[in-house]
Amino acid sequence: MHHLRIDEPADAAELRERLRHVFWLGGGSGAGKSTVARRLAERHGMSRYATDDVMGDHAARTTPEEAPRLHDFLAMDMDERWLNRTPRDMLDTFHWFRGEGFALIVEDLLRLPPERAVIAEGFRLLPRLVSPLLADPAHAVWLLPTPEFRRSAIRSRSLPEDGFVRRTGDPAKARRNLAERDRMFTRHLEDEADRLRLRTLHVDTTLSEDALTERVSTAFRL
C-alpha cells in the first residue's frame, strides 16, 4: 500500500503551502481539544477534523510493515495492553505516540477543500510531526492538562478510555496505568514543543471552557 511521503525537505515545503489553511490543535488526553475545536469551527465557519474519529479507518489502511507497533498492539488482549506492562512501556510502544499513521492524517487533510479553513485536533498531532508542515507557527497549539484537570475531567464526564479499561481484569489498576502514561506523555509533549519553539497552553481546573477557547483563538490569531 502506497502512502504519502513527508520525510523529504522538498515534500515538506510543498505540503506547507498546501496545508496553509490548517490549524493544528494537539495536546494531552482530556485537555478539552475536541470541545475547543468544535467551538472554534462553529464560530469561524471552519471544517473540523478529529483524528480520534479516524483511528479505526487508519488502522485498517496500514500494513504490519508500515505500522509494526500498531499491529503488535492489535494482537494484544486487554490485560496485555493496559495491565501487564509498565506505564513507561505503554508510552514508549504506543503506536500513535510514535507517529505511526500520521501520513494518513495528512492525506485526509489534503482531500478537504483548501478554500475553507480546517481545525485538526487530537493527541496524534505530535509537535515534531506537525512542525515541518507549518507555514505559520501560529497555526499550531498544544494543550497540556494538569493531572488535577484530567482527574476532574474523568469525574465529570466519560473519557474514551473508560469503556475499555472496564474490560480488563483490574480496571482500577488500568486507570492508574493510563493516568501515569498520559502524565508522561503530556510532559513529553511540553518538552518537544518547547524544543521546537511551538506554542503550548497549560489547562488547569481554574480555566473555564470559554476562557480556554478564547486563549486558543488568540494563539491562532483568529
Secondary structure, DSSP 8 states (H G I E B T S, - for coil): -------SHHHHHHHHHHTTTEEEEEESTTSSHHHHHHHHHHHHT-EEEEGGGGHHHHHHT--TTT-HHHHHHHTS-HHHHHTSS-HHHHHHH-TTTTTTTHHHHHHHHHHS-TTS-EEEESTT--HHHHGGG-SSGGGEEEEEE-HHHHHHHHHHS--THHHHHTTSS-HHHHHHHHHHHHHHHHHHHHHHHHHTT-EEEEE-TT--HHHHHHHHHHHHT-
